[in-house]
Amino acid sequence: MSDPSDEPEAPDTLPEALIQRIDSLELPELKAVLSYVERRIDALRTPIEEEIEATAAGEILQIENHGAYALVRKHPPDPDGPGANTDLVSLYHVRREPQLDGTESLHWAYLGDVHNSEQIRCDSCGGHLDKNASVCPHCGSENVHQSETEE
């Protein structure tokens, strides 16, 4: 058992009855509460795609949501004026980042510019496929086609 002086201090904003109930839980129950609270927070958050679209400079081409982060392909802002620089496609890793005041902001990490390449896409789910694929491993569809896409 841990030393009682090592116990965390509860925030003033939580009701005393809730603190007492949480403090009475064993580790498996606490883990279940933590899992529930994380899912509850995710349900109440603005979807990351909406946050990205609302805050991004330039033109968003594609957002791939991977849960904890998103990959974003976009035309960067045009350095010579308003609008987007459609000559470039840049790839970013975007995640939510907690701030000291308890809020969150988006953290954008530039991964590089991407270039045109031939690629197969699934007509049903839009997933990216191997050039030799005839069946989509994401959805099982046989509706795949080759197209010139920016990658």
N, C-alpha and C positions, 0 to 999 in steps of 0.2 A: 504494500500500500504506500502511496506517496505521502510526503510530509504535508500537513494541512496548510502550512505557510506557502506552499507552492501552488495552491488553488488559484485559479484565475479570478479576477474581480469582474463581477457582472456589470453590464452597462446600466446606468441609471434609468434608461428609457424602458427597461423591461419590468413588467409587473413582478412583485415579490413572489406571488403564488407560482408563476411560471418558472422563476429561478429555482425555487424549492423543488418543484417537480423535476426539472432537468437535473438538478444536483442529486436527486434520489435514483437516477437511472444508472444501470450497469453499462459497461462498454458496448456490448452488442446493441442495446437499445439506443445509446447515444449515437452510434454509427448510423442506425436506421433514421433517427431524427435528422442527422446531418444530411443524409441522402435526400430525405423528404424536403428539407429546407432548400437545398440546392436546386431540386426540381421545381419547387415553388417559386424561387427567385427567377429561374429561367422562364417560367410561364408568365411572370409579370413584366419581364424586360421587353423593351422594344426589340424585335428581331434584328440581328446584326446586319442583315441585308438592308433594312430600312435605314439604320443609322449610317451605313456606308453611303447609300444613295443620297442621304440628306447632307452629308458633310464633305463628300469627295469633290475635289477640284478636277476639272477635265471631264471626259465622257466615259462613263462606266460601260464596258462591253460585256463583261461576264463576272458573276460572283459565284464561287463554289464554296458553299457552307460546309465546313468540316467539324461543326460543333464548337470546339474550343477556339477555333480560328477560321478565317475565310481566306481564300485565294482570290485576288481581284485583278482582272485584266482591264486596263483602261487606257484611253488616249490621254496623255498628260495635258495640262493647260498649254495653250499656245503662248510662247514667250513674246511673240510680236504683237499680241492684241487679244481681244476677247475670243472665247471659244476654245476648241481643243486642237492640239497638234495631231492631225490624223495620219501623219507620216510615221508616227511611233506607236507601239503598243507596249506598255510597261506592265510588269507583274509585281504585285505586292502581297505580302503576308500581313493580314490585319487581325488584331485580337483586342479584346477589351482589357483595359489596364486600370486597376483600382488607383484612386487618388487618395491623398492623405485626409481629405475632407469627407471621405466615404462615398464620393461619387465615382463614376467610371468615365473614361474617355477611350477613344479608339487609338491604338498604337499601330502606325503604318510602317512596315519595314520593306524597303525597296529591294526586290530580288533581281531586277535587271530588265532589259528590253527583250522582247520576244520577236521572232521573225516568222514570216509566212512559211508554212510547210504543208505538204499534202497529208491529209488525215482522214480517217473514217469516223463518222459520227452515227450514232443510233437515231433513226427517225422517231422512235417511240419515246425514249427517255433523254436523248441528247448527250448521252455518255460518250466519252472518247474511247476508241477501240484501237487495237493493233491493226496494222495495214492489211494483214491476211485474215482478219476475223470475218466470219460470215454470220455469226450469232453473237448478240450482245451478252456479255457476262453479267451485266448489271440487271437487265430485265428479261433476258431470254428471247427477245425479239429477233426476227430475221430481217427486219427492215433497216439495213445499214447501207450507207452510200459514202463514196469518197467525194470529198470536196476540198477546195482550197480554203483553208481557214487560217486566221492569225493565231499562231501558237508560239 
